[in-house]
């Protein structure tokens, strides 16, 4: 199993650009989440999904959209990038008690 | 979900046991205690979880007090590779809350040679 994969690993955007961070898992987990981690901080939940077709907002959802058309994929879209969205983004999938995290996408917005 | 309190940092000598404390005095009856760690800038890694009883797996042991208001994660023989930020999270894993972990600041564990 590949577990949770994220692409790209690194990305630089200009203010106002849009992009999609990809996340995929091969563990057939119903639950998937997106977090961001700013320097020296803990992770904060952006959006999460409890199954295909079902998504909801986390702690810091503004500026981000998600969709869940399949169990495997959970992309995160930045609508109009801002410098405040410079961060490391982690995707995770989970069974009831264990959350599996991807390696992260390091995003810089200039 | 209940709030947790952890010391910001701890040191441990290589080969010795590392005991990481966590206070969760407002924990409710259906909330579990979870421990994750984050090594350098990698994604967090699940370590262990428990409800009432002490738990042990290949990575660590979790000791939960009888009143469940605090717990201790024990790494029995710490190695340099155990240097990481350790997060204690209290969480109700029922319903539709599976993916909604709340990470605090954690404890930075530094293992010295």
Interface residues (C-beta under 8 A of the other chain):
Chain A: X4 X30 X31 X32 X33 X35 X41 X42 X43 X44 X45 X48 X49 X50 X58 X59 X88 X90 X92 X93 X94 X95 X96 X97 X98 X99 X100 X101 X102 X103 X104
Chain B: X32 X34 X36 X41 X42 X43 X44 X45 X46 X49 X87 X93 X96 X98 X99 X100 X101 X102 X103 X104 X105 X106
